[in-house]
Amino acid sequence: MATAPAPTRGGPLHRLSAPTDYSGAARVSVQVTAAAVVGADRAVLGVEWTGDVARAVRDDQVISDHSWHGRAWDIDVTDGRDLTLEVLPWSDATGVWVDPRVRPVPEGASIRALSIQRIGRVSLTAPQASG
């Protein structure tokens, strides 16, 4: 089960800081198949999730991060390489404000859906004027 780190504050206004400790994060390995990206100009992994914050990691490098606010998280996977999602759970105790239209959600972390959107490129040209 994922566990959230204790909230931290910083800066001159003593605001909540983004977590840096992901040791208690829920982890999900995502395999990106060649068939999902071959022939696409770009491929984007859409992640429908709930939690506090999350990051996508590949080869010990963070390639994307996201704070949950109710909308899907898009991650460029055009290179076709696998990645790991690390999700810290939501907890009301953090004191983070999120628009009430997307709350309440249960405490914890969840990934509800993963999808890959293939994006193509179309070039348009204007006809030459005769004359």
C-alpha positions as CSV (number, residue, x, y, z in Angstrom):
1,M,0.0,0.0,0.0
2,A,1.3,3.5,-0.9
3,T,2.1,5.9,1.9
4,A,2.3,9.6,1.6
5,P,5.3,11.5,3.0
6,A,4.7,14.1,5.7
7,P,3.8,17.5,4.2
8,T,6.6,20.0,4.1
9,R,6.6,23.7,3.8
10,G,9.1,26.2,2.6
11,G,9.9,29.6,1.1
12,P,9.2,33.0,2.5
13,L,5.5,32.4,2.6
14,H,5.8,29.0,4.2
15,R,3.8,27.3,1.4
16,L,3.3,23.6,0.9
17,S,6.2,22.1,-1.1
18,A,6.0,19.3,-3.6
19,P,7.0,16.0,-2.2
20,T,10.5,14.7,-3.1
21,D,10.3,11.4,-1.2
22,Y,8.7,8.8,-3.4
23,S,9.8,5.8,-1.3
24,G,6.2,5.1,-0.3
25,A,4.8,5.5,-3.8
26,A,2.6,3.0,-5.6
27,R,4.5,1.7,-8.6
28,V,3.1,0.5,-11.9
29,S,5.3,-0.7,-14.8
30,V,4.0,0.3,-18.2
31,Q,5.1,-1.6,-21.3
32,V,4.9,0.4,-24.5
33,T,4.7,-1.9,-27.4
34,A,6.3,-1.2,-30.8
35,A,2.9,-1.6,-32.4
36,A,1.5,1.2,-30.3
37,V,4.0,3.8,-31.6
38,V,5.2,2.5,-35.0
39,G,4.2,4.9,-37.8
40,A,3.0,7.6,-35.5
41,D,4.5,11.1,-35.6
42,R,4.0,11.2,-31.8
43,A,2.5,8.8,-29.3
44,V,1.0,10.0,-26.0
45,L,0.2,7.8,-23.0
46,G,-2.9,9.1,-21.2
47,V,-3.1,8.3,-17.5
48,E,-6.4,8.7,-15.7
49,W,-5.5,8.6,-12.0
50,T,-6.1,10.0,-8.6
51,G,-3.6,10.7,-5.9
52,D,-1.4,13.6,-4.8
53,V,1.5,13.8,-7.2
54,A,3.1,11.3,-9.6
55,R,6.1,10.9,-11.8
56,A,7.1,8.7,-14.7
57,V,10.5,7.2,-14.4
58,R,12.8,5.5,-17.0
59,D,16.3,4.4,-16.3
60,D,16.3,6.2,-12.9
61,Q,15.4,9.5,-14.7
62,V,12.2,11.4,-14.2
63,I,10.7,12.0,-17.6
64,S,7.4,13.6,-16.6
65,D,5.6,14.6,-13.4
66,H,2.1,15.6,-12.6
67,S,0.0,17.0,-9.7
68,W,-3.5,15.5,-9.6
69,H,-6.2,18.0,-10.4
70,G,-8.9,15.9,-12.1
71,R,-7.6,15.8,-15.7
72,A,-5.6,13.1,-17.4
73,W,-1.9,13.2,-17.4
74,D,-0.2,13.0,-20.8
75,I,3.2,11.5,-21.2
76,D,5.1,11.4,-24.5
77,V,6.1,7.8,-25.3
78,T,7.0,8.3,-29.0
79,D,10.4,6.6,-28.3
80,G,8.5,3.3,-27.5
81,R,10.4,2.6,-24.3
82,D,8.8,1.2,-21.2
83,L,8.4,3.3,-18.0
84,T,7.3,3.1,-14.4
85,L,4.6,5.3,-12.9
86,E,5.2,6.3,-9.2
87,V,2.1,7.7,-7.5
88,L,1.9,9.2,-4.1
89,P,-1.5,8.9,-2.5
90,W,-4.0,11.6,-1.8
91,S,-4.5,12.5,1.8
92,D,-6.8,15.2,3.2
93,A,-4.2,15.8,5.9
94,T,-1.8,17.5,3.4
95,G,-3.9,20.6,3.3
96,V,-3.5,20.9,-0.5
97,W,-6.4,22.8,-2.1
98,V,-8.0,21.2,-5.1
99,D,-11.1,22.5,-6.9
100,P,-14.2,21.0,-5.1
101,R,-15.7,20.0,-8.5
102,V,-13.1,17.1,-8.7
103,R,-13.2,16.3,-5.0
104,P,-14.0,14.3,-2.9
105,V,-12.0,11.2,-3.9
106,P,-11.1,8.5,-1.6
107,E,-7.7,8.8,0.1
108,G,-5.1,6.7,-1.6
109,A,-3.8,6.3,-5.1
110,S,-5.4,4.8,-8.1
111,I,-4.8,4.4,-11.8
112,R,-8.1,4.0,-13.5
113,A,-7.1,3.8,-17.1
114,L,-4.1,3.9,-19.5
115,S,-4.4,4.6,-23.2
116,I,-2.1,5.5,-26.0
117,Q,-3.1,8.1,-28.5
118,R,-1.2,8.0,-31.8
119,I,-0.8,11.4,-33.4
120,G,-0.2,11.7,-37.1
121,R,1.1,14.7,-39.1
122,V,-0.8,16.1,-42.0
123,S,0.7,18.7,-44.3
124,L,-1.7,21.1,-46.0
125,T,-0.7,23.2,-48.9
126,A,-2.6,26.0,-50.5
127,P,-3.3,25.8,-54.3
128,Q,-1.1,28.1,-56.4
129,A,-3.0,31.1,-57.7
130,S,-3.1,31.1,-61.5
131,G,-2.5,34.2,-63.2
